Amino acid sequence: MSEAPRQIPVARPVLDEREVEAVRRVILSGWVTQGPEVAAFEREFAAFVGAPHACAVSNCTTALHLALRCVGVGVGDEVITVSHSFIATANAIRYCGALPVFVDIEAGGYNMDPDLIEAAITPRTRAILCVHQLGMPCDLRRIVDIGKRHAIPVIEDAACAAGSEILWDGQWQRIGRPHGDIACFSFHPRKVVTTGDGGMLTTASDEYDRKFRLWRQHSMSVPDTVRHGAKQVISEDYREIGYNYRMTDVQAAIGREQLKRLPALVKRRRALASQYTRRLSGVAGLQTPVEPHWARSNWQSYCVTLPGWIDQRQTMQALLNCGISTRRGVMNIHLEEAYAGSDTHRAATSLAQSVAAQQRSVILPFFTQMTGADIARVVEELLSVPAIAEPAALRAV
């Protein structure tokens, strides 16, 4: 009896005894909530991306919420963003009582089309929320220039982009260095670095950073870390509404170890992405992701656009039958039931590119521990799907 083929997951975090020892250290310290490990992680992350400030929070959704609130987004306002993103991008806007205004993505890519932004601006526009989708930097230079021209803050949903870089004024700079006003990161297990869950905000603004730190901890006037070390009795007060958006020291300790790995992880992922692209180039109708000359992706995911004549779901099922996990292309928020009403969003442009990307793209298995043999197997099975293997015959039917 032949042995079943090894399962290949769509993603897998890189964790080992170094993270185990970091967690052990925190547990034995007796301080497991937000404390010295969080502060150290913030300093190290800020230094890594080149930002004056980094503030750790519970996840990227809460980071986006704080960022939007910080730049003044409130009830009745509008925020220009993309529908082609995880639903949290728009949900954070709705948390503020504001309306997401969707523009389409670029042809041949998965990021916001800068050519469509200015037509979407109205007197109610309070922010532009761009997304570095799947780790690929968006055209941030053009988006920031538009924001400056119209005095509109730019917030980066950099959930997937830790370790990605952009060519800025002739220098390669990491996403998270203040290019827009605020950048928001995720440390979910699907990301290149993980803390189990968690998020980070980076900014050049002292005032924004002060507000993040106040609001993430119920707007408590005296943080518990300060109160704990005080030599006199201190009582805090609460002058405005805040949130419980804190990261724990257990998470931060893991994050510090993960951050040490990040350059090597990105180097490895870039090499793996090149292997995929080389093996898939020239396949009739199949589009591989394109990295602009001004961008260096961390390759959080590797997403291909299938030929227009084949079925996405059937292709994914055929791969799953062979033990290979995939995911459909990035969702479109405006197609979800939660955003079905006319009062939940406004589409400022046609979203045809966004819809086509969701319906025709597939995220292939991609993680640091993959081998060349793993990639060869994924490609072999993908190209064995009849609709891809025999496009001419199928199109003739």
Order of alpha helices (4+ residues) and beta strands (2+ residues): alpha-alpha-beta-alpha-beta-alpha-beta-alpha-beta-alpha-beta-beta-beta-beta-beta-alpha-alpha-alpha-beta-beta-alpha-beta-beta-alpha-beta-alpha-alpha-alpha
